[in-house]
Amino acid sequence: MALDLDHLFSVSVLLATILVVVGCTSDPGPRQVAQDIIEAEYERDKTLDKDCLLARLKEWTDDELREIVAGLDASTPDERQAAQDQLDEFEASLAGCVPTTSTTTTSPPGGTTTINPDN
């Protein structure tokens, strides 16, 4: 399978956008905004695993998402670090929806080398 850099960039932008949107504390709330972003991105890029992203988002409550944002704005370093740890966990759960891929390149003279980004 060829490594699709456009797809990976799209997914990266999606994940980053969702993480920023988690900060939304007004109506319709962080969950709905994140769901809307996932849906819109899926319409643009049908290769996204929308069901996985929505399922991973569902694992987090609105209160947990708001708690992350509040913690990132906290006054003490310990509170900020705890929130950053939660944010890292949230990001990792969404990133788990991005399939690992490998790419094949031709190496002289005519041989092939498979590169797996996980190794």
N, CA, C and O atoms as a DFTB+ gen file, in Angstrom:
476 C
 N C O
     1  1       0.849      -1.165       0.000
     2  2       0.000       0.000       0.000
     3  2       0.897       1.231       0.000
     4  3       1.847       1.298       0.780
     5  1       0.622       2.179      -0.837
     6  2       1.428       3.392      -0.922
     7  2       1.050       4.339       0.202
     8  3      -0.115       4.426       0.589
     9  1       2.017       5.027       0.708
    10  2       1.800       6.004       1.762
    11  2       1.156       7.230       1.143
    12  3       1.739       7.853       0.256
    13  1      -0.020       7.580       1.589
    14  2      -0.759       8.713       1.048
    15  2      -0.531       9.916       1.965
    16  3      -1.205      10.067       2.985
    17  1       0.417      10.762       1.594
    18  2       0.766      11.899       2.432
    19  2      -0.380      12.889       2.569
    20  3      -0.546      13.500       3.624
    21  1      -1.178      13.055       1.508
    22  2      -2.321      13.962       1.595
    23  2      -3.315      13.471       2.639
    24  3      -3.860      14.263       3.408
    25  1      -3.551      12.147       2.662
    26  2      -4.476      11.573       3.637
    27  2      -3.935      11.764       5.052
    28  3      -4.668      12.174       5.952
    29  1      -2.653      11.467       5.245
    30  2      -2.073      11.615       6.576
    31  2      -2.094      13.068       7.028
    32  3      -2.347      13.347       8.200
    33  1      -1.832      13.998       6.109
    34  2      -1.899      15.417       6.445
    35  2      -3.319      15.788       6.839
    36  3      -3.528      16.503       7.818
    37  1      -4.292      15.304       6.081
    38  2      -5.689      15.585       6.361
    39  2      -6.077      15.081       7.748
    40  3      -6.748      15.785       8.503
    41  1      -5.661      13.879       8.075
    42  2      -5.971      13.307       9.378
    43  2      -5.273      14.104      10.481
    44  3      -5.859      14.351      11.535
    45  1      -4.038      14.500      10.242
    46  2      -3.306      15.296      11.233
    47  2      -4.008      16.625      11.490
    48  3      -4.147      17.051      12.637
    49  1      -4.443      17.268      10.429
    50  2      -5.161      18.533      10.577
    51  2      -6.467      18.297      11.325
    52  3      -6.841      19.085      12.193
    53  1      -7.149      17.226      10.992
    54  2      -8.405      16.896      11.670
    55  2      -8.172      16.710      13.162
    56  3      -8.904      17.276      13.974
    57  1      -7.174      15.932      13.533
    58  2      -6.901      15.679      14.941
    59  2      -6.526      16.967      15.670
    60  3      -6.984      17.216      16.785
    61  1      -5.701      17.769      15.040
    62  2      -5.299      19.030      15.663
    63  2      -6.500      19.950      15.841
    64  3      -6.633      20.608      16.872
    65  1      -7.368      19.997      14.847
    66  2      -8.553      20.847      14.923
    67  2      -9.468      20.387      16.044
    68  3      -9.995      21.207      16.795
    69  1      -9.658      19.085      16.159
    70  2     -10.515      18.564      17.221
    71  2      -9.934      18.919      18.584
    72  3     -10.672      19.278      19.502
    73  1      -8.633      18.821      18.716
    74  2      -8.011      19.143      19.997
    75  2      -8.211      20.608      20.352
    76  3      -8.421      20.943      21.517
    77  1      -8.146      21.474      19.360
    78  2      -8.371      22.897      19.616
    79  2      -9.836      23.130      19.955
    80  3     -10.157      23.923      20.840
    81  1     -10.713      22.442      19.254
    82  2     -12.147      22.634      19.446
    83  2     -12.596      22.130      20.810
    84  3     -13.619      22.576      21.330
    85  1     -11.853      21.222      21.381
    86  2     -12.205      20.745      22.709
    87  2     -12.357      21.928      23.659
    88  3     -13.098      21.858      24.640
    89  1     -11.659      22.997      23.365
    90  2     -11.735      24.192      24.189
    91  2     -13.063      24.923      24.106
    92  3     -13.327      25.820      24.907
    93  1     -13.878      24.563      23.175
    94  2     -15.164      25.226      23.013
    95  2     -16.078      24.848      24.183
    96  3     -16.450      23.684      24.334
    97  1     -16.429      25.816      24.991
    98  2     -17.283      25.528      26.137
    99  2     -18.684      26.102      25.973
   100  3     -19.537      25.916      26.840
   101  1     -18.925      26.794      24.873
   102  2     -20.257      27.346      24.645
   103  2     -21.072      26.357      23.812
   104  3     -20.554      25.345      23.341
   105  1     -22.362      26.673      23.642
   106  2     -23.213      25.821      22.813
   107  2     -22.675      25.799      21.412
   108  3     -22.236      26.848      20.941
   109  1     -22.672      24.695      20.708
   110  2     -23.267      23.418      21.072
   111  2     -22.378      22.518      21.917
   112  3     -22.734      21.360      22.138
   113  1     -21.268      22.987      22.385
   114  2     -20.400      22.188      23.232
   115  2     -19.319      21.478      22.440
   116  3     -19.414      21.341      21.220
   117  1     -18.294      21.029      23.144
   118  2     -17.130      20.463      22.463
   119  2     -17.421      19.186      21.687
   120  3     -16.848      18.971      20.619
   121  1     -18.300      18.338      22.205
   122  2     -18.591      17.080      21.526
   123  2     -19.251      17.323      20.176
   124  3     -18.834      16.756      19.166
   125  1     -20.275      18.163      20.158
   126  2     -20.994      18.410      18.906
   127  2     -20.097      19.076      17.879
   128  3     -20.147      18.746      16.694
   129  1     -19.280      20.009      18.333
   130  2     -18.368      20.682      17.404
   131  2     -17.385      19.666      16.824
   132  3     -17.135      19.661      15.618
   133  1     -16.829      18.808      17.676
   134  2     -15.895      17.796      17.199
   135  2     -16.576      16.824      16.235
   136  3     -15.990      16.446      15.221
   137  1     -17.806      16.420      16.544
   138  2     -18.544      15.536      15.637
   139  2     -18.769      16.207      14.285
   140  3     -18.618      15.572      13.242
   141  1     -19.124      17.469      14.302
   142  2     -19.334      18.203      13.051
   143  2     -18.048      18.259      12.224
   144  3     -18.081      18.129      11.000
   145  1     -16.920      18.453      12.902
   146  2     -15.638      18.500      12.190
   147  2     -15.326      17.137      11.577
   148  3     -14.885      17.058      10.430
   149  1     -15.550      16.078      12.326
   150  2     -15.305      14.725      11.810
   151  2     -16.179      14.467      10.591
   152  3     -15.698      13.974       9.571
   153  1     -17.470      14.800      10.696
   154  2     -18.402      14.596       9.576
   155  2     -17.969      15.400       8.341
   156  3     -17.964      14.873       7.228
   157  1     -17.613      16.651       8.536
   158  2     -17.202      17.500       7.413
   159  2     -15.926      16.977       6.770
   160  3     -15.803      16.959       5.545
   161  1     -14.974      16.551       7.601
   162  2     -13.708      16.037       7.076
   163  2     -13.944      14.735       6.324
   164  3     -13.291      14.473       5.315
   165  1     -14.873      13.919       6.810
   166  2     -15.191      12.662       6.128
   167  2     -15.809      12.943       4.756
   168  3     -15.524      12.233       3.792
   169  1     -16.636      13.955       4.667
   170  2     -17.217      14.304       3.368
   171  2     -16.135      14.722       2.382
   172  3     -16.262      14.500       1.178
   173  1     -15.079      15.325       2.894
   174  2     -13.966      15.752       2.052
   175  2     -13.029      14.597       1.740
   176  3     -12.463      14.530       0.649
   177  1     -12.863      13.686       2.696
   178  2     -11.912      12.585       2.555
   179  2     -12.564      11.289       3.029
   180  3     -12.525      10.962       4.215
   181  1     -13.163      10.555       2.093
   182  2     -13.912       9.337       2.416
   183  2     -13.027       8.203       2.931
   184  3     -13.545       7.175       3.367
   185  1     -11.710       8.369       2.889
   186  2     -10.837       7.315       3.404
   187  2     -10.676       7.398       4.924
   188  3     -10.130       6.480       5.537
   189  1     -11.140       8.478       5.530
   190  2     -11.086       8.587       6.989
   191  2     -11.956       7.515       7.630
   192  3     -13.006       7.161       7.094
   193  1     -11.535       7.011       8.744
   194  2     -12.338       6.042       9.488
   195  2     -13.244       6.822      10.443
   196  3     -12.982       6.925      11.641
   197  1     -14.300       7.356       9.878
   198  2     -15.226       8.203      10.625
   199  2     -15.807       7.481      11.834
   200  3     -15.899       8.058      12.917
   201  1     -16.197       6.225      11.656
   202  2     -16.800       5.479      12.752
   203  2     -15.833       5.319      13.915
   204  3     -16.230       5.422      15.076
   205  1     -14.582       5.070      13.611
   206  2     -13.568       4.943      14.653
   207  2     -13.383       6.264      15.383
   208  3     -13.351       6.294      16.614
   209  1     -13.261       7.361      14.630
   210  2     -13.075       8.670      15.260
   211  2     -14.256       9.031      16.157
   212  3     -14.071       9.537      17.264
   213  1     -15.468       8.768      15.675
   214  2     -16.649       9.073      16.482
   215  2     -16.721       8.187      17.724
   216  3     -17.109       8.645      18.799
   217  1     -16.348       6.924      17.570
   218  2     -16.349       6.009      18.719
   219  2     -15.327       6.448      19.754
   220  3     -15.600       6.418      20.954
   221  1     -14.150       6.858      19.293
   222  2     -13.112       7.309      20.233
   223  2     -13.543       8.603      20.927
   224  3     -13.300       8.778      22.121
   225  1     -14.174       9.497      20.191
   226  2     -14.667      10.735      20.785
   227  2     -15.722      10.419      21.848
   228  3     -15.766      11.065      22.896
   229  1     -16.560       9.434      21.576
   230  2     -17.639       9.069      22.489
   231  2     -17.110       8.535      23.823
   232  3     -17.814       8.567      24.832
   233  1     -15.873       8.048      23.822
   234  2     -15.275       7.525      25.051
   235  2     -14.995       8.634      26.066
   236  3     -14.759       8.354      27.241
   237  1     -15.020       9.878      25.618
   238  2     -14.725      11.030      26.484
   239  2     -16.008      11.804      26.748
   240  3     -16.765      12.087      25.819
   241  1     -16.258      12.148      28.005
   242  2     -17.443      12.938      28.333
   243  2     -17.163      14.415      28.052
   244  3     -16.012      14.839      27.950
   245  1     -18.239      15.181      27.930
   246  2     -18.082      16.623      27.756
   247  2     -17.336      17.222      28.943
   248  3     -16.502      18.112      28.781
   249  1     -17.645      16.725      30.130
   250  2     -16.957      17.228      31.328
   251  2     -15.461      16.941      31.268
   252  3     -14.655      17.790      31.651
   253  1     -15.081      15.760      30.793
   254  2     -13.660      15.434      30.677
   255  2     -12.971      16.351      29.662
   256  3     -11.857      16.819      29.895
   257  1     -13.639      16.600      28.549
   258  2     -13.060      17.477      27.532
   259  2     -12.902      18.897      28.066
   260  3     -11.881      19.545      27.838
   261  1     -13.912      19.369      28.771
   262  2     -13.825      20.717      29.358
   263  2     -12.754      20.771      30.452
   264  3     -12.066      21.780      30.610
   265  1     -12.625      19.685      31.196
   266  2     -11.620      19.614      32.258
   267  2     -10.202      19.740      31.696
   268  3      -9.334      20.368      32.302
   269  1      -9.987      19.138      30.537
   270  2      -8.673      19.247      29.897
   271  2      -8.357      20.706      29.606
   272  3      -7.274      21.199      29.924
   273  1      -9.322      21.389      28.997
   274  2      -9.110      22.782      28.622
   275  2      -8.902      23.642      29.865
   276  3      -8.000      24.478      29.902
   277  1      -9.727      23.437      30.869
   278  2      -9.584      24.216      32.100
   279  2      -8.218      23.963      32.729
   280  3      -7.579      24.890      33.228
   281  1      -7.777      22.729      32.705
   282  2      -6.479      22.391      33.275
   283  2      -5.326      23.020      32.521
   284  3      -4.332      23.424      33.124
   285  1      -5.452      23.108      31.208
   286  2      -4.391      23.728      30.406
   287  2      -4.266      25.218      30.714
   288  3      -3.200      25.809      30.541
   289  1      -5.365      25.817      31.172
   290  2      -5.358      27.233      31.552
   291  2      -5.144      27.439      33.052
   292  3      -5.206      28.568      33.538
   293  1      -4.895      26.358      33.784
   294  2      -4.753      26.441      35.244
   295  2      -3.526      27.255      35.636
   296  3      -2.615      27.482      34.839
   297  1      -3.539      27.676      36.876
   298  2      -2.452      28.532      37.357
   299  2      -1.241      27.751      37.860
   300  3      -0.141      28.300      37.920
   301  1      -1.420      26.481      38.223
   302  2      -0.273      25.739      38.755
   303  2       0.312      24.799      37.707
   304  3      -0.423      24.245      36.889
   305  1       1.613      24.619      37.729
   306  2       2.261      23.708      36.782
   307  2       1.751      22.273      36.891
   308  3       1.633      21.579      35.881
   309  1       1.450      21.827      38.101
   310  2       0.954      20.453      38.284
   311  2      -0.397      20.254      37.593
   312  3      -0.632      19.227      36.955
   313  1      -1.281      21.248      37.728
   314  2      -2.586      21.162      37.068
   315  2      -2.429      21.171      35.551
   316  3      -3.093      20.416      34.841
   317  1      -1.546      22.031      35.067
   318  2      -1.315      22.100      33.611
   319  2      -0.722      20.792      33.101
   320  3      -1.099      20.320      32.028
   321  1       0.192      20.206      33.851
   322  2       0.806      18.946      33.429
   323  2      -0.219      17.817      33.419
   324  3      -0.223      16.992      32.506
   325  1      -1.080      17.774      34.421
   326  2      -2.134      16.748      34.466
   327  2      -3.061      16.883      33.260
   328  3      -3.448      15.887      32.650
   329  1      -3.413      18.129      32.922
   330  2      -4.272      18.367      31.754
   331  2      -3.545      17.990      30.474
   332  3      -4.148      17.420      29.565
   333  1      -2.258      18.300      30.393
   334  2      -1.486      17.940      29.203
   335  2      -1.429      16.428      29.042
   336  3      -1.508      15.913      27.927
   337  1      -1.292      15.719      30.155
   338  2      -1.283      14.251      30.104
   339  2      -2.613      13.719      29.579
   340  3      -2.643      12.777      28.787
   341  1      -3.724      14.334      30.028
   342  2      -5.043      13.935      29.531
   343  2      -5.188      14.261      28.045
   344  3      -5.733      13.469      27.276
   345  1      -4.697      15.429      27.654
   346  2      -4.758      15.827      26.253
   347  2      -3.956      14.856      25.383
   348  3      -4.399      14.476      24.299
   349  1      -2.791      14.463      25.857
   350  2      -1.976      13.487      25.123
   351  2      -2.711      12.162      24.972
   352  3      -2.646      11.520      23.924
   353  1      -3.411      11.761      26.029
   354  2      -4.185      10.512      25.986
   355  2      -5.334      10.620      24.978
   356  3      -5.590       9.691      24.211
   357  1      -6.018      11.766      24.991
   358  2      -7.106      11.999      24.038
   359  2      -6.591      11.960      22.607
   360  3      -7.182      11.310      21.746
   361  1      -5.491      12.655      22.358
   362  2      -4.904      12.691      21.020
   363  2      -4.489      11.288      20.573
   364  3      -4.706      10.912      19.421
   365  1      -3.896      10.519      21.480
   366  2      -3.468       9.156      21.145
   367  2      -4.667       8.273      20.818
   368  3      -4.589       7.424      19.929
   369  1      -5.762       8.464      21.522
   370  2      -6.943       7.645      21.239
   371  2      -7.491       7.943      19.847
   372  3      -7.916       7.030      19.139
   373  1      -7.486       9.219      19.449
   374  2      -7.946       9.562      18.100
   375  2      -6.939       9.113      17.046
   376  3      -7.320       8.639      15.976
   377  1      -5.666       9.263      17.352
   378  2      -4.631       8.860      16.396
   379  2      -4.676       7.359      16.139
   380  3      -4.221       6.895      15.093
   381  1      -5.217       6.602      17.080
   382  2      -5.370       5.170      16.883
   383  2      -6.297       4.821      15.725
   384  3      -6.318       3.680      15.264
   385  1      -7.053       5.787      15.262
   386  2      -7.947       5.572      14.118
   387  2      -7.237       5.729      12.782
   388  3      -7.795       5.403      11.735
   389  1      -6.007       6.226      12.819
   390  2      -5.232       6.411      11.598
   391  2      -4.507       5.111      11.307
   392  3      -3.683       4.672      12.109
   393  1      -4.797       4.487      10.174
   394  2      -4.165       3.203       9.876
   395  2      -2.660       3.350       9.682
   396  3      -2.177       4.333       9.120
   397  1      -1.944       2.357      10.159
   398  2      -0.514       2.342       9.872
   399  2      -0.351       1.873       8.441
   400  3      -1.047       0.964       7.990
   401  1       0.558       2.490       7.740
   402  2       0.770       2.166       6.336
   403  2       2.233       1.899       6.091
   404  3       3.099       2.271       6.882
   405  1       2.482       1.259       5.002
   406  2       3.865       1.079       4.576
   407  2       3.940       1.493       3.121
   408  3       2.925       1.559       2.428
   409  1       5.117       1.763       2.677
   410  2       5.297       2.161       1.293
   411  2       6.434       1.346       0.696
   412  3       7.366       0.947       1.395
   413  1       6.345       1.111      -0.574
   414  2       7.384       0.358      -1.263
   415  2       8.102       1.294      -2.209
   416  3       7.476       2.021      -2.980
   417  1       9.417       1.269      -2.143
   418  2      10.204       2.093      -3.051
   419  2      11.151       1.193      -3.828
   420  3      11.552       0.134      -3.345
   421  1      11.502       1.617      -5.025
   422  2      12.430       0.853      -5.850
   423  2      13.845       1.284      -5.521
   424  3      14.155       2.474      -5.488
   425  1      14.694       0.305      -5.280
   426  2      16.095       0.615      -5.025
   427  2      16.942      -0.012      -6.117
   428  3      16.676      -1.144      -6.523
   429  1      17.931       0.677      -6.592
   430  2      18.773       0.158      -7.670
   431  2      19.477      -1.107      -7.230
   432  3      19.835      -1.203      -6.056
   433  1      19.692      -2.053      -8.065
   434  2      19.200      -2.167      -9.440
   435  2      17.942      -3.012      -9.523
   436  3      18.029      -4.225      -9.715
   437  1      16.794      -2.410      -9.385
   438  2      15.516      -3.075      -9.598
   439  2      14.955      -3.788      -8.390
   440  3      13.871      -4.363      -8.482
   441  1      15.648      -3.778      -7.250
   442  2      15.123      -4.405      -6.042
   443  2      14.112      -3.497      -5.386
   444  3      13.960      -2.340      -5.777
   445  1      13.415      -4.020      -4.381
   446  2      12.464      -3.191      -3.652
   447  2      12.775      -3.257      -2.167
   448  3      13.301      -4.249      -1.661
   449  1      12.443      -2.196      -1.500
   450  2      12.601      -2.110      -0.064
   451  2      11.277      -1.660       0.513
   452  3      10.709      -0.669       0.054
   453  1      10.773      -2.370       1.514
   454  2       9.551      -1.962       2.158
   455  2       9.912      -1.201       3.419
   456  3      10.709      -1.655       4.240
   457  1       9.312      -0.047       3.549
   458  2       9.563       0.806       4.699
   459  2       8.304       0.818       5.529
   460  3       7.236       1.178       5.034
   461  1       8.411       0.429       6.778
   462  2       7.267       0.445       7.679
   463  2       7.532       1.521       8.722
   464  3       8.497       1.420       9.480
   465  1       6.685       2.555       8.773
   466  2       6.923       3.651       9.709
   467  2       6.827       3.232      11.164
   468  3       7.274       3.980      12.034
   469  1       6.264       2.068      11.470
   470  2       6.145       1.627      12.847
   471  2       7.429       1.023      13.386
   472  3       7.555       0.826      14.594
   473  1       8.376       0.730      12.525
   474  2       9.628       0.107      12.983
   475  2      10.757       1.088      12.994
   476  3      11.880       0.734      13.352
